[in-house]
């Protein structure tokens, strides 16, 4: 790319045809005076004095400075300059909006639609000072500026802005603006000369101090919240470690010790799986004596431990373990026990229970060879009494039939009486 | 108008400076009395509009 002077942009131009560039790092406002001074080869203070004089005489200094700010390019300035350029868009938006607001204020003042110089300008100064102070303590996104440990240590970064040189100077300017605005307001209203207005003075000072200290309080609060969050995370990690040690690691140790007994190993694994699932799903620790769902799961676990095999229990809803529910539980336990005894090796046993306020339904399915209930001898009371008879005595119903894919399905249903 | 991308910053700057120039011309022709109290807001508004357009353009381009 070639610039209008015929010099490639990426090649340093000779000293004689060097363009004037702003130097924001070395400047007080936008680096216009510093850039001109660097180009001309004089002390920047001389250029600054010239601009101030021009501004005082006719305002032309301000106009020229503003135009130079807009149109002069920014010079290369190392890491600080790079940071400045990265934030340049935001600064321009803030500066542009500020100038438009200032323009509107000046126009309103010229038209006479004005409250009072003694109110508006101190308020503007206080707002700018407060914004500077807030900016140093609160990040651009509203987050607290805290040290990022993931960043390399050699990256220059204002982790503690209040302690950094630039941050300190900006905070100082902000504090000075707020205090100056407060004093300006008091002076313009005559409060500094009249002892009777001491209350007003105190109120204004308190407001000014509040503006200054509010970011500190904000930062303190955010720090405490961050510390609390970190403490909670640390406790959760410790709790997770302790739980894994007490459950999974202990079970793994038992599995190693009993490796020669596959049935027991499988039982241990199933028990651990149940416990871990309950913990991961954060199920409330309902006691088996209070809830049908918990009691059913406990009964299935007990059968699984005593007879081996896998029993998958799925429950929908829940209800208290009243006598009717206890009857369903007893019948379901018997069905699960039978399935584990006679079809435990054929595959997992499924127990599905749906418990509503009006109805309880339980299905127990196995993958065994199946059987004919009518062919069961009279002296065997398991199905006939413990399942069918028990359900009928409580007004319910039990059905034993062949499963769709083989095996046996026991269906238990009971209409609940509303109290 | 032949499909060239429009430079919003130049557009805003051009319109703002044309407006400022028109005010100054009217003042020179004694059509209006442009005192400093009115000139200052016009100049700051011009600079503010250009800065704002540049800032918005830059932030959208990031």
Interface residues (C-beta under 8 A of the other chain):
Chain A: X59 X62 X63 X66 X67 X69 X70 X88 X89 X90 X91 X92 X93 X94 X95 X96 X97 X98 X99 X100 X101 X102 X103 X104 X106 X107 X109 X110
Chain B: X13 X35 X36 X37 X38 X39 X40 X41 X42 X43 X44 X45 X47 X48 X49 X50 X51 X52 X53 X54 X55 X56 X58 X59 X62
